[in-house]
Amino acid sequence: MVKINGENVDIAQGTVLSKYLEDSGYKKERLAVEINGDIIPKKNYDNTILCDGDKVEIVSFVGGG
């Protein structure tokens, strides 16, 4: 179980962050992701594995004026 934006989410063991984001409909270009208090650089999304007990915060940026 992983906590994502305050909600418990049951994900498959070995799920890669980039795959989770894609499957959940997030646009990687407009995100910031923090796992267990550490900001994850976009270049590391493809090799970051979500583990049981992780606390993930995903923030989407929106433009406007």
mmCIF file as gemmi writes it, N, C-alpha and C atoms, coordinates in Angstrom:
data_model
loop_
_atom_site.group_PDB
_atom_site.id
_atom_site.type_symbol
_atom_site.label_atom_id
_atom_site.label_alt_id
_atom_site.label_comp_id
_atom_site.label_asym_id
_atom_site.label_entity_id
_atom_site.label_seq_id
_atom_site.pdbx_PDB_ins_code
_atom_site.Cartn_x
_atom_site.Cartn_y
_atom_site.Cartn_z
_atom_site.occupancy
_atom_site.B_iso_or_equiv
_atom_site.pdbx_formal_charge
_atom_site.auth_seq_id
_atom_site.auth_asym_id
_atom_site.pdbx_PDB_model_num
ATOM 1 N N . MET Axp A 1 ? 0.843 -1.171 0 1 0 ? 1 A 1
ATOM 2 C CA . MET Axp A 1 ? 0 0 0 1 0 ? 1 A 1
ATOM 3 C C . MET Axp A 1 ? 0.895 1.242 0 1 0 ? 1 A 1
ATOM 4 N N . VAL Axp A 2 ? 0.569 2.186 -0.86 1 0 ? 2 A 1
ATOM 5 C CA . VAL Axp A 2 ? 1.291 3.447 -0.982 1 0 ? 2 A 1
ATOM 6 C C . VAL Axp A 2 ? 0.293 4.568 -0.69 1 0 ? 2 A 1
ATOM 7 N N . LYS Axp A 3 ? 0.733 5.588 0.017 1 0 ? 3 A 1
ATOM 8 C CA . LYS Axp A 3 ? -0.137 6.736 0.275 1 0 ? 3 A 1
ATOM 9 C C . LYS Axp A 3 ? 0.194 7.797 -0.769 1 0 ? 3 A 1
ATOM 10 N N . ILE Axp A 4 ? -0.794 8.124 -1.607 1 0 ? 4 A 1
ATOM 11 C CA . ILE Axp A 4 ? -0.607 9.106 -2.664 1 0 ? 4 A 1
ATOM 12 C C . ILE Axp A 4 ? -1.572 10.264 -2.437 1 0 ? 4 A 1
ATOM 13 N N . ASN Axp A 5 ? -0.996 11.446 -2.255 1 0 ? 5 A 1
ATOM 14 C CA . ASN Axp A 5 ? -1.784 12.652 -1.967 1 0 ? 5 A 1
ATOM 15 C C . ASN Axp A 5 ? -2.772 12.412 -0.828 1 0 ? 5 A 1
ATOM 16 N N . GLY Axp A 6 ? -2.309 11.707 0.202 1 0 ? 6 A 1
ATOM 17 C CA . GLY Axp A 6 ? -3.104 11.487 1.405 1 0 ? 6 A 1
ATOM 18 C C . GLY Axp A 6 ? -4.054 10.312 1.366 1 0 ? 6 A 1
ATOM 19 N N . GLU Axp A 7 ? -4.137 9.61 0.242 1 0 ? 7 A 1
ATOM 20 C CA . GLU Axp A 7 ? -5.047 8.47 0.132 1 0 ? 7 A 1
ATOM 21 C C . GLU Axp A 7 ? -4.263 7.177 -0.082 1 0 ? 7 A 1
ATOM 22 N N . ASN Axp A 8 ? -4.689 6.118 0.596 1 0 ? 8 A 1
ATOM 23 C CA . ASN Axp A 8 ? -4.045 4.81 0.426 1 0 ? 8 A 1
ATOM 24 C C . ASN Axp A 8 ? -4.398 4.242 -0.944 1 0 ? 8 A 1
ATOM 25 N N . VAL Axp A 9 ? -3.371 3.813 -1.662 1 0 ? 9 A 1
ATOM 26 C CA . VAL Axp A 9 ? -3.549 3.247 -2.996 1 0 ? 9 A 1
ATOM 27 C C . VAL Axp A 9 ? -2.832 1.906 -3.032 1 0 ? 9 A 1
ATOM 28 N N . ASP Axp A 10 ? -3.546 0.878 -3.461 1 0 ? 10 A 1
ATOM 29 C CA . ASP Axp A 10 ? -2.965 -0.454 -3.578 1 0 ? 10 A 1
ATOM 30 C C . ASP Axp A 10 ? -2.384 -0.583 -4.98 1 0 ? 10 A 1
ATOM 31 N N . ILE Axp A 11 ? -1.072 -0.704 -5.08 1 0 ? 11 A 1
ATOM 32 C CA . ILE Axp A 11 ? -0.421 -0.834 -6.385 1 0 ? 11 A 1
ATOM 33 C C . ILE Axp A 11 ? 0.374 -2.125 -6.422 1 0 ? 11 A 1
ATOM 34 N N . ALA Axp A 12 ? 0.635 -2.584 -7.622 1 0 ? 12 A 1
ATOM 35 C CA . ALA Axp A 12 ? 1.411 -3.818 -7.795 1 0 ? 12 A 1
ATOM 36 C C . ALA Axp A 12 ? 2.851 -3.589 -7.35 1 0 ? 12 A 1
ATOM 37 N N . GLN Axp A 13 ? 3.422 -4.612 -6.742 1 0 ? 13 A 1
ATOM 38 C CA . GLN Axp A 13 ? 4.822 -4.548 -6.325 1 0 ? 13 A 1
ATOM 39 C C . GLN Axp A 13 ? 5.689 -4.308 -7.558 1 0 ? 13 A 1
ATOM 40 N N . GLY Axp A 14 ? 6.651 -3.399 -7.435 1 0 ? 14 A 1
ATOM 41 C CA . GLY Axp A 14 ? 7.566 -3.113 -8.533 1 0 ? 14 A 1
ATOM 42 C C . GLY Axp A 14 ? 7.056 -2.071 -9.515 1 0 ? 14 A 1
ATOM 43 N N . THR Axp A 15 ? 5.943 -1.395 -9.183 1 0 ? 15 A 1
ATOM 44 C CA . THR Axp A 15 ? 5.416 -0.37 -10.086 1 0 ? 15 A 1
ATOM 45 C C . THR Axp A 15 ? 6.397 0.796 -10.179 1 0 ? 15 A 1
ATOM 46 N N . VAL Axp A 16 ? 6.702 1.187 -11.399 1 0 ? 16 A 1
ATOM 47 C CA . VAL Axp A 16 ? 7.614 2.3 -11.652 1 0 ? 16 A 1
ATOM 48 C C . VAL Axp A 16 ? 6.799 3.596 -11.651 1 0 ? 16 A 1
ATOM 49 N N . LEU Axp A 17 ? 7.381 4.641 -11.093 1 0 ? 17 A 1
ATOM 50 C CA . LEU Axp A 17 ? 6.691 5.926 -10.967 1 0 ? 17 A 1
ATOM 51 C C . LEU Axp A 17 ? 6.141 6.406 -12.306 1 0 ? 17 A 1
ATOM 52 N N . SER Axp A 18 ? 6.931 6.375 -13.364 1 0 ? 18 A 1
ATOM 53 C CA . SER Axp A 18 ? 6.467 6.881 -14.661 1 0 ? 18 A 1
ATOM 54 C C . SER Axp A 18 ? 5.251 6.098 -15.159 1 0 ? 18 A 1
ATOM 55 N N . LYS Axp A 19 ? 5.214 4.804 -14.935 1 0 ? 19 A 1
ATOM 56 C CA . LYS Axp A 19 ? 4.078 3.969 -15.351 1 0 ? 19 A 1
ATOM 57 C C . LYS Axp A 19 ? 2.843 4.32 -14.537 1 0 ? 19 A 1
ATOM 58 N N . TYR Axp A 20 ? 2.996 4.51 -13.234 1 0 ? 20 A 1
ATOM 59 C CA . TYR Axp A 20 ? 1.855 4.9 -12.4 1 0 ? 20 A 1
ATOM 60 C C . TYR Axp A 20 ? 1.284 6.237 -12.881 1 0 ? 20 A 1
ATOM 61 N N . LEU Axp A 21 ? 2.163 7.21 -13.131 1 0 ? 21 A 1
ATOM 62 C CA . LEU Axp A 21 ? 1.711 8.529 -13.565 1 0 ? 21 A 1
ATOM 63 C C . LEU Axp A 21 ? 0.966 8.436 -14.896 1 0 ? 21 A 1
ATOM 64 N N . GLU Axp A 22 ? 1.528 7.677 -15.83 1 0 ? 22 A 1
ATOM 65 C CA . GLU Axp A 22 ? 0.895 7.508 -17.138 1 0 ? 22 A 1
ATOM 66 C C . GLU Axp A 22 ? -0.468 6.837 -17.008 1 0 ? 22 A 1
ATOM 67 N N . ASP Axp A 23 ? -0.518 5.753 -16.253 1 0 ? 23 A 1
ATOM 68 C CA . ASP Axp A 23 ? -1.774 5.011 -16.08 1 0 ? 23 A 1
ATOM 69 C C . ASP Axp A 23 ? -2.834 5.838 -15.363 1 0 ? 23 A 1
ATOM 70 N N . SER Axp A 24 ? -2.399 6.794 -14.549 1 0 ? 24 A 1
ATOM 71 C CA . SER Axp A 24 ? -3.329 7.632 -13.788 1 0 ? 24 A 1
ATOM 72 C C . SER Axp A 24 ? -3.721 8.904 -14.535 1 0 ? 24 A 1
ATOM 73 N N . GLY Axp A 25 ? -3.178 9.09 -15.743 1 0 ? 25 A 1
ATOM 74 C CA . GLY Axp A 25 ? -3.569 10.22 -16.571 1 0 ? 25 A 1
ATOM 75 C C . GLY Axp A 25 ? -2.825 11.516 -16.309 1 0 ? 25 A 1
ATOM 76 N N . TYR Axp A 26 ? -1.728 11.444 -15.573 1 0 ? 26 A 1
ATOM 77 C CA . TYR Axp A 26 ? -0.933 12.646 -15.313 1 0 ? 26 A 1
ATOM 78 C C . TYR Axp A 26 ? -0.063 12.977 -16.524 1 0 ? 26 A 1
ATOM 79 N N . LYS Axp A 27 ? 0.154 14.268 -16.735 1 0 ? 27 A 1
ATOM 80 C CA . LYS Axp A 27 ? 1.08 14.758 -17.762 1 0 ? 27 A 1
ATOM 81 C C . LYS Axp A 27 ? 2.406 15.047 -17.072 1 0 ? 27 A 1
ATOM 82 N N . LYS Axp A 28 ? 3.423 14.256 -17.357 1 0 ? 28 A 1
ATOM 83 C CA . LYS Axp A 28 ? 4.708 14.369 -16.648 1 0 ? 28 A 1
ATOM 84 C C . LYS Axp A 28 ? 5.368 15.73 -16.797 1 0 ? 28 A 1
ATOM 85 N N . GLU Axp A 29 ? 5.087 16.425 -17.893 1 0 ? 29 A 1
ATOM 86 C CA . GLU Axp A 29 ? 5.729 17.718 -18.123 1 0 ? 29 A 1
ATOM 87 C C . GLU Axp A 29 ? 5.288 18.766 -17.105 1 0 ? 29 A 1
ATOM 88 N N . ARG Axp A 30 ? 4.119 18.591 -16.522 1 0 ? 30 A 1
ATOM 89 C CA . ARG Axp A 30 ? 3.544 19.618 -15.652 1 0 ? 30 A 1
ATOM 90 C C . ARG Axp A 30 ? 3.375 19.132 -14.214 1 0 ? 30 A 1
ATOM 91 N N . LEU Axp A 31 ? 4.331 18.327 -13.748 1 0 ? 31 A 1
ATOM 92 C CA . LEU Axp A 31 ? 4.241 17.733 -12.413 1 0 ? 31 A 1
ATOM 93 C C . LEU Axp A 31 ? 5.474 17.988 -11.574 1 0 ? 31 A 1
ATOM 94 N N . ALA Axp A 32 ? 5.253 17.904 -10.29 1 0 ? 32 A 1
ATOM 95 C CA . ALA Axp A 32 ? 6.34 17.75 -9.329 1 0 ? 32 A 1
ATOM 96 C C . ALA Axp A 32 ? 5.945 16.569 -8.46 1 0 ? 32 A 1
ATOM 97 N N . VAL Axp A 33 ? 6.885 15.668 -8.208 1 0 ? 33 A 1
ATOM 98 C CA . VAL Axp A 33 ? 6.606 14.481 -7.401 1 0 ? 33 A 1
ATOM 99 C C . VAL Axp A 33 ? 7.593 14.418 -6.244 1 0 ? 33 A 1
ATOM 100 N N . GLU Axp A 34 ? 7.045 14.173 -5.067 1 0 ? 34 A 1
ATOM 101 C CA . GLU Axp A 34 ? 7.85 14.016 -3.853 1 0 ? 34 A 1
ATOM 102 C C . GLU Axp A 34 ? 7.541 12.642 -3.273 1 0 ? 34 A 1
ATOM 103 N N . ILE Axp A 35 ? 8.582 11.904 -2.934 1 0 ? 35 A 1
ATOM 104 C CA . ILE Axp A 35 ? 8.408 10.595 -2.302 1 0 ? 35 A 1
ATOM 105 C C . ILE Axp A 35 ? 9.172 10.611 -0.992 1 0 ? 35 A 1
ATOM 106 N N . ASN Axp A 36 ? 8.445 10.367 0.087 1 0 ? 36 A 1
ATOM 107 C CA . ASN Axp A 36 ? 9.03 10.334 1.431 1 0 ? 36 A 1
ATOM 108 C C . ASN Axp A 36 ? 9.861 11.586 1.729 1 0 ? 36 A 1
ATOM 109 N N . GLY Axp A 37 ? 9.352 12.741 1.275 1 0 ? 37 A 1
ATOM 110 C CA . GLY Axp A 37 ? 10.001 14.012 1.57 1 0 ? 37 A 1
ATOM 111 C C . GLY Axp A 37 ? 11.07 14.439 0.587 1 0 ? 37 A 1
ATOM 112 N N . ASP Axp A 38 ? 11.385 13.596 -0.4 1 0 ? 38 A 1
ATOM 113 C CA . ASP Axp A 38 ? 12.408 13.933 -1.392 1 0 ? 38 A 1
ATOM 114 C C . ASP Axp A 38 ? 11.76 14.216 -2.741 1 0 ? 38 A 1
ATOM 115 N N . ILE Axp A 39 ? 12.109 15.354 -3.346 1 0 ? 39 A 1
ATOM 116 C CA . ILE Axp A 39 ? 11.614 15.67 -4.682 1 0 ? 39 A 1
ATOM 117 C C . ILE Axp A 39 ? 12.348 14.78 -5.684 1 0 ? 39 A 1
ATOM 118 N N . ILE Axp A 40 ? 11.583 14.164 -6.568 1 0 ? 40 A 1
ATOM 119 C CA . ILE Axp A 40 ? 12.153 13.252 -7.56 1 0 ? 40 A 1
ATOM 120 C C . ILE Axp A 40 ? 12.334 14.009 -8.882 1 0 ? 40 A 1
ATOM 121 N N . PRO Axp A 41 ? 13.566 14.1 -9.384 1 0 ? 41 A 1
ATOM 122 C CA . PRO Axp A 41 ? 13.779 14.749 -10.682 1 0 ? 41 A 1
ATOM 123 C C . PRO Axp A 41 ? 13.079 13.973 -11.797 1 0 ? 41 A 1
ATOM 124 N N . LYS Axp A 42 ? 12.545 14.695 -12.77 1 0 ? 42 A 1
ATOM 125 C CA . LYS Axp A 42 ? 11.839 14.049 -13.882 1 0 ? 42 A 1
ATOM 126 C C . LYS Axp A 42 ? 12.694 12.982 -14.568 1 0 ? 42 A 1
ATOM 127 N N . LYS Axp A 43 ? 13.994 13.212 -14.651 1 0 ? 43 A 1
ATOM 128 C CA . LYS Axp A 43 ? 14.868 12.24 -15.32 1 0 ? 43 A 1
ATOM 129 C C . LYS Axp A 43 ? 14.902 10.902 -14.579 1 0 ? 43 A 1
ATOM 130 N N . ASN Axp A 44 ? 14.453 10.871 -13.321 1 0 ? 44 A 1
ATOM 131 C CA . ASN Axp A 44 ? 14.461 9.631 -12.532 1 0 ? 44 A 1
ATOM 132 C C . ASN Axp A 44 ? 13.105 8.935 -12.467 1 0 ? 44 A 1
ATOM 133 N N . TYR Axp A 45 ? 12.078 9.492 -13.093 1 0 ? 45 A 1
ATOM 134 C CA . TYR Axp A 45 ? 10.744 8.881 -13.035 1 0 ? 45 A 1
ATOM 135 C C . TYR Axp A 45 ? 10.745 7.454 -13.578 1 0 ? 45 A 1
ATOM 136 N N . ASP Axp A 46 ? 11.537 7.193 -14.626 1 0 ? 46 A 1
ATOM 137 C CA . ASP Axp A 46 ? 11.538 5.869 -15.259 1 0 ? 46 A 1
ATOM 138 C C . ASP Axp A 46 ? 12.258 4.8 -14.44 1 0 ? 46 A 1
ATOM 139 N N . ASN Axp A 47 ? 13.07 5.203 -13.468 1 0 ? 47 A 1
ATOM 140 C CA . ASN Axp A 47 ? 13.78 4.192 -12.67 1 0 ? 47 A 1
ATOM 141 C C . ASN Axp A 47 ? 13.484 4.302 -11.179 1 0 ? 47 A 1
ATOM 142 N N . THR Axp A 48 ? 12.388 4.995 -10.842 1 0 ? 48 A 1
ATOM 143 C CA . THR Axp A 48 ? 11.967 5.087 -9.449 1 0 ? 48 A 1
ATOM 144 C C . THR Axp A 48 ? 10.831 4.096 -9.21 1 0 ? 48 A 1
ATOM 145 N N . ILE Axp A 49 ? 11.071 3.139 -8.344 1 0 ? 49 A 1
ATOM 146 C CA . ILE Axp A 49 ? 10.075 2.112 -8.046 1 0 ? 49 A 1
ATOM 147 C C . ILE Axp A 49 ? 9.328 2.501 -6.773 1 0 ? 49 A 1
ATOM 148 N N . LEU Axp A 50 ? 8 2.468 -6.865 1 0 ? 50 A 1
ATOM 149 C CA . LEU Axp A 50 ? 7.173 2.758 -5.699 1 0 ? 50 A 1
ATOM 150 C C . LEU Axp A 50 ? 7.151 1.53 -4.799 1 0 ? 50 A 1
ATOM 151 N N . CYS Axp A 51 ? 7.419 1.749 -3.512 1 0 ? 51 A 1
ATOM 152 C CA . CYS Axp A 51 ? 7.526 0.646 -2.554 1 0 ? 51 A 1
ATOM 153 C C . CYS Axp A 51 ? 6.424 0.747 -1.502 1 0 ? 51 A 1
ATOM 154 N N . ASP Axp A 52 ? 6.078 -0.392 -0.949 1 0 ? 52 A 1
ATOM 155 C CA . ASP Axp A 52 ? 5.088 -0.454 0.111 1 0 ? 52 A 1
ATOM 156 C C . ASP Axp A 52 ? 5.474 0.509 1.231 1 0 ? 52 A 1
ATOM 157 N N . GLY Axp A 53 ? 4.526 1.342 1.641 1 0 ? 53 A 1
ATOM 158 C CA . GLY Axp A 53 ? 4.771 2.284 2.718 1 0 ? 53 A 1
ATOM 159 C C . GLY Axp A 53 ? 5.233 3.658 2.268 1 0 ? 53 A 1
ATOM 160 N N . ASP Axp A 54 ? 5.522 3.832 0.969 1 0 ? 54 A 1
ATOM 161 C CA . ASP Axp A 54 ? 5.937 5.142 0.475 1 0 ? 54 A 1
ATOM 162 C C . ASP Axp A 54 ? 4.823 6.161 0.649 1 0 ? 54 A 1
ATOM 163 N N . LYS Axp A 55 ? 5.224 7.405 0.894 1 0 ? 55 A 1
ATOM 164 C CA . LYS Axp A 55 ? 4.294 8.531 0.937 1 0 ? 55 A 1
ATOM 165 C C . LYS Axp A 55 ? 4.641 9.436 -0.232 1 0 ? 55 A 1
ATOM 166 N N . VAL Axp A 56 ? 3.691 9.531 -1.168 1 0 ? 56 A 1
ATOM 167 C CA . VAL Axp A 56 ? 3.909 10.24 -2.426 1 0 ? 56 A 1
ATOM 168 C C . VAL Axp A 56 ? 2.995 11.457 -2.497 1 0 ? 56 A 1
ATOM 169 N N . GLU Axp A 57 ? 3.562 12.57 -2.899 1 0 ? 57 A 1
ATOM 170 C CA . GLU Axp A 57 ? 2.784 13.781 -3.161 1 0 ? 57 A 1
ATOM 171 C C . GLU Axp A 57 ? 2.997 14.13 -4.63 1 0 ? 57 A 1
ATOM 172 N N . ILE Axp A 58 ? 1.902 14.308 -5.358 1 0 ? 58 A 1
ATOM 173 C CA . ILE Axp A 58 ? 1.968 14.672 -6.771 1 0 ? 58 A 1
ATOM 174 C C . ILE Axp A 58 ? 1.268 16.017 -6.912 1 0 ? 58 A 1
ATOM 175 N N . VAL Axp A 59 ? 1.991 16.99 -7.441 1 0 ? 59 A 1
ATOM 176 C CA . VAL Axp A 59 ? 1.436 18.328 -7.635 1 0 ? 59 A 1
ATOM 177 C C . VAL Axp A 59 ? 1.442 18.644 -9.116 1 0 ? 59 A 1
ATOM 178 N N . SER Axp A 60 ? 0.268 19.016 -9.641 1 0 ? 60 A 1
ATOM 179 C CA . SER Axp A 60 ? 0.143 19.414 -11.043 1 0 ? 60 A 1
ATOM 180 C C . SER Axp A 60 ? 0.158 20.938 -11.126 1 0 ? 60 A 1
ATOM 181 N N . PHE Axp A 61 ? 0.879 21.445 -12.099 1 0 ? 61 A 1
ATOM 182 C CA . PHE Axp A 61 ? 0.926 22.879 -12.322 1 0 ? 61 A 1
ATOM 183 C C . PHE Axp A 61 ? -0.066 23.256 -13.4 1 0 ? 61 A 1
ATOM 184 N N . VAL Axp A 62 ? -0.795 24.341 -13.169 1 0 ? 62 A 1
ATOM 185 C CA . VAL Axp A 62 ? -1.737 24.845 -14.155 1 0 ? 62 A 1
ATOM 186 C C . VAL Axp A 62 ? -1.41 26.298 -14.449 1 0 ? 62 A 1
ATOM 187 N N . GLY Axp A 63 ? -1.522 26.645 -15.705 1 0 ? 63 A 1
ATOM 188 C CA . GLY Axp A 63 ? -1.252 28.023 -16.103 1 0 ? 63 A 1
ATOM 189 C C . GLY Axp A 63 ? -2.532 28.84 -16.027 1 0 ? 63 A 1
ATOM 190 N N . GLY Axp A 64 ? -2.359 30.086 -16.048 1 0 ? 64 A 1
ATOM 191 C CA . GLY Axp A 64 ? -3.519 30.961 -16.023 1 0 ? 64 A 1
ATOM 192 C C . GLY Axp A 64 ? -3.068 32.405 -15.934 1 0 ? 64 A 1
ATOM 193 N N . GLY Axp A 65 ? -4.002 33.273 -15.966 1 0 ? 65 A 1
ATOM 194 C CA . GLY Axp A 65 ? -3.611 34.664 -15.929 1 0 ? 65 A 1
ATOM 195 C C . GLY Axp A 65 ? -4.624 35.493 -15.343 1 0 ? 65 A 1
